Amino acid sequence: MFNLLKNLLEKASNDWQGAGAAEQHWQQAGLNEAEFMAVVLMLQLSHADFDSAEAEQQLVQRYLSEEYQLTPEHTKKVFAQAQQMAADSTCLHAYTSKLKSLTEPQRIAVLDQLWKVAYADGNIDPHEDAMLRKVADLLFIRHSDFIQSKLANIPT
């Protein structure tokens, strides 16, 4: 019984990567797993208020092309793959667990980018705020750093 459960969990853990290497546009584009998971979280956040604004989508695409120097073709493919994963997701833990290996400054940088996505449509929905609090907790980010990141990324 234990082995059956273990095998199911291992399969579920591996299934998120898809059927084969040909499907992994993020790997072909040169991103590592943590970078891709951060993009998926950004897209999940853009849907948290049940209204994925065009400004939020454009910000994530711009982040992909500028932060990782992706070509327009790679940006489009990675964005589409991340969009699909974000739409299919049921929890944050699967994605945040891949980010725990980052250093503290890197995790705070991810949170900063998430705040930029949340602010992109001009307001912070309570669902977005709650999701950001949950992500910060899952990434072991101190509350003081959470508040500093929120205040530092308010658009002027």
C-alpha positions, -999 to 999 in steps of 0.1 A, spaced: 0 0 0 28 24 9 46 17 -23 15 24 -43 11 57 -27 48 65 -31 46 56 -68 15 78 -73 32 108 -57 63 103 -77 43 101 -109 23 132 -100 55 151 -92 70 141 -125 38 147 -146 39 184 -143 68 185 -167 47 170 -194 52 140 -217 86 147 -231 116 171 -234 102 184 -267 73 200 -248 96 219 -223 99 252 -240 113 268 -208 142 243 -208 149 250 -245 149 287 -237 175 282 -211 154 288 -180 159 267 -149 130 252 -129 129 280 -103 128 307 -129 99 290 -147 80 284 -115 84 321 -107 67 330 -140 39 305 -133 33 322 -99 32 356 -117 5 343 -140 -14 326 -111 -14 359 -94 -27 377 -124 -58 354 -122 -62 358 -85 -86 387 -88 -106 367 -114 -97 393 -140 -64 388 -158 -57 423 -171 -38 428 -203 -13 450 -184 -5 421 -161 0 397 -190 23 422 -208 43 428 -177 50 390 -174 59 388 -211 82 418 -207 98 402 -176 105 371 -196 121 389 -225 141 414 -204 151 394 -173 161 362 -192 169 378 -226 146 355 -244 138 359 -281 103 369 -290 96 333 -301 109 317 -269 90 344 -249 58 334 -266 63 297 -261 74 299 -225 46 323 -217 20 299 -232 34 270 -213 34 289 -180 -1 302 -188 -13 266 -192 3 255 -160 -11 284 -141 -46 277 -154 -43 240 -145 -29 246 -110 -48 239 -78 -23 250 -52 7 272 -46 29 246 -29 39 228 -60 55 259 -74 68 276 -42 85 244 -32 107 248 -63 117 283 -52 127 274 -16 162 266 -28 168 302 -38 187 325 -15 168 350 6 175 380 -16 164 359 -47 131 349 -30 125 386 -21 133 396 -57 106 371 -68 82 387 -43 91 421 -57 82 410 -92 49 395 -79 40 428 -64 47 445 -97 23 421 -114 -3 427 -87 0 465 -91 0 464 -129 -37 467 -133 -38 498 -110 -52 482 -78 -46 454 -54 -75 430 -51 -79 414 -16 -75 380 -33 -41 391 -48 -30 404 -14 -40 371 3 -22 351 -23 10 372 -19 9 367 18 6 330 13 35 329 -12 56 349 12 48 325 40 56 295 18 89 311 8 98 318 44 100 356 38 98 376 70 67 398 74 89 429 76 104 420 42 69 413 28 58 448 39 90 465 26 85 448 -8 48 458 -10 57 495 -2 87 495 -25 67 484 -55 38 508 -53 36 525 -87 42 562 -86 
